[in-house]
Amino acid sequence: MKNPVIHVIEILLGVVLLCLGMMYLSSRQEALMRLTGSVIRGWTRDRSIVQQYNNSDIYKVADEEVCAAIMGYRQYPVMVDGMLIPADGYDYDLYFECIKDGYYRKEYRFSKEGHITMIMYTYIGF
C-alpha cells in the first residue's frame, strides 16, 4: 500500500513541476516576443527600412501590394518607361498600364547624401 501511494505522489509532483516549467517558458517567450517587436518597430522607424521587390510582375503581385508600394513611395517621383508619375497625383491607372504587360527592374536614383531622389522601372522582357 505504501509503494503505490509514493508513486502517485511522485507523479503529481512531476506534473506540478512540468506545469511550472511550461508556465516559465511561455512567460519567457512572451517577453522575448515583446522585446523583439519593440526592437523591430524602433529599428524600422529610425532607419526608414522599406521592404521591396526587385522584379515586378502584375500577374504574380496583387494589386493591393502594388498600390501599397506606390503609397509608400509617394514622396518620390516614379518613372516607368520614361513616363514620369508625379508624386502628388492619383494616377494609379497609368502606373498599372505601364507595368501590367511584363517584368520590370526597379532602379533608384540617389543624391550625394545617399537619399532616394527617383525610382525608375525599366522593362527587361519576359
C-alpha positions as CSV (number, residue, x, y, z in Angstrom):
1,M,0.0,0.0,0.0
2,K,2.8,2.4,0.8
3,N,4.6,1.9,-2.6
4,P,1.6,2.9,-4.8
5,V,1.0,6.0,-2.7
6,I,4.6,7.1,-3.2
7,H,4.3,6.6,-7.0
8,V,1.1,8.7,-7.1
9,I,2.7,11.5,-5.1
10,E,5.8,11.4,-7.4
11,I,3.6,11.6,-10.5
12,L,1.7,14.5,-9.0
13,L,4.9,16.3,-8.1
14,G,6.2,15.7,-11.7
15,V,3.0,17.1,-13.2
16,V,3.3,20.2,-11.0
17,L,6.9,20.7,-11.9
18,L,6.2,20.2,-15.6
19,C,3.3,22.8,-15.4
20,L,5.6,25.3,-13.6
21,G,8.3,24.8,-16.2
22,M,5.8,25.3,-19.1
23,M,4.5,28.5,-17.4
24,Y,8.0,29.8,-17.1
25,L,8.9,29.0,-20.7
26,S,5.7,30.6,-22.0
27,S,6.3,33.8,-20.0
28,R,9.9,34.0,-21.3
29,Q,8.6,33.5,-24.9
30,E,6.1,36.3,-24.4
31,A,8.7,38.6,-23.0
32,L,11.1,37.8,-25.9
33,M,8.4,38.4,-28.5
34,R,7.5,41.8,-26.9
35,L,11.2,42.7,-26.9
36,T,11.7,41.6,-30.5
37,G,8.6,43.6,-31.6
38,S,9.7,46.8,-29.9
39,V,13.2,46.5,-31.3
40,I,11.9,45.9,-34.8
41,R,9.5,48.8,-34.6
42,G,12.2,51.1,-33.3
43,W,14.7,50.0,-35.9
44,T,12.4,50.4,-38.8
45,R,11.1,53.7,-37.6
46,D,14.7,55.1,-37.0
47,R,16.3,53.8,-40.2
48,S,13.3,54.0,-42.6
49,I,13.7,50.4,-43.8
50,V,11.3,49.5,-46.6
51,Q,10.6,46.0,-47.9
52,Q,10.7,45.9,-51.7
53,Y,10.6,43.6,-54.8
54,N,13.3,43.9,-57.4
55,N,11.2,42.4,-60.2
56,S,7.5,43.2,-60.5
57,D,5.0,41.1,-62.5
58,I,1.4,42.3,-62.3
59,Y,0.2,38.7,-62.6
60,K,2.3,37.5,-59.7
61,V,1.8,40.5,-57.4
62,A,-1.6,41.5,-56.1
63,D,-3.0,45.0,-57.0
64,E,-3.1,45.7,-53.2
65,E,0.6,45.1,-52.9
66,V,1.4,47.3,-55.9
67,C,-0.8,50.1,-54.6
68,A,0.8,49.8,-51.2
69,A,4.2,50.1,-52.8
70,I,3.1,53.2,-54.7
71,M,1.7,54.7,-51.5
72,G,4.9,54.0,-49.7
73,Y,6.9,55.9,-52.3
74,R,4.5,58.9,-52.9
75,Q,7.1,61.4,-51.7
76,Y,9.4,60.4,-54.6
77,P,8.7,60.8,-58.3
78,V,8.3,57.4,-60.0
79,M,9.4,56.9,-63.7
80,V,8.1,53.9,-65.7
81,D,9.5,53.5,-69.3
82,G,10.4,57.2,-69.4
83,M,6.9,58.4,-68.3
84,L,7.1,60.3,-65.0
85,I,4.4,59.7,-62.5
86,P,4.3,62.8,-60.3
87,A,4.4,62.4,-56.5
88,D,1.3,64.4,-55.9
89,G,-1.0,62.8,-58.4
90,Y,-3.6,60.0,-58.1
91,D,-2.6,58.3,-61.4
92,Y,-2.6,54.7,-60.4
93,D,-4.2,53.6,-63.7
94,L,-1.2,55.0,-65.6
95,Y,1.1,53.1,-63.3
96,F,-0.8,49.8,-63.7
97,E,-0.9,50.3,-67.5
98,C,2.8,50.7,-67.6
99,I,3.8,47.6,-65.7
100,K,1.0,45.1,-66.4
101,D,2.4,43.7,-69.6
102,G,5.7,42.3,-68.3
103,Y,8.7,42.3,-66.0
104,Y,10.3,45.5,-64.8
105,R,13.6,46.1,-63.0
106,K,13.4,48.7,-60.2
107,E,16.3,51.2,-60.1
108,Y,16.9,54.0,-57.6
109,R,18.5,57.4,-58.3
110,F,20.3,58.7,-55.2
111,S,21.5,62.1,-54.2
112,K,25.1,62.7,-53.0
113,E,23.9,62.3,-49.4
114,G,22.5,58.9,-50.2
115,H,18.8,59.8,-50.2
116,I,16.4,58.4,-52.8
117,T,15.6,61.1,-55.4
118,M,13.7,59.0,-58.0
119,I,12.5,55.4,-58.6
120,M,12.7,54.1,-62.1
121,Y,11.2,50.9,-63.6
122,T,12.9,49.6,-66.7
123,Y,11.4,46.9,-69.0
124,I,13.5,43.7,-69.0
125,G,11.2,41.4,-71.0
126,F,9.6,38.1,-70.3
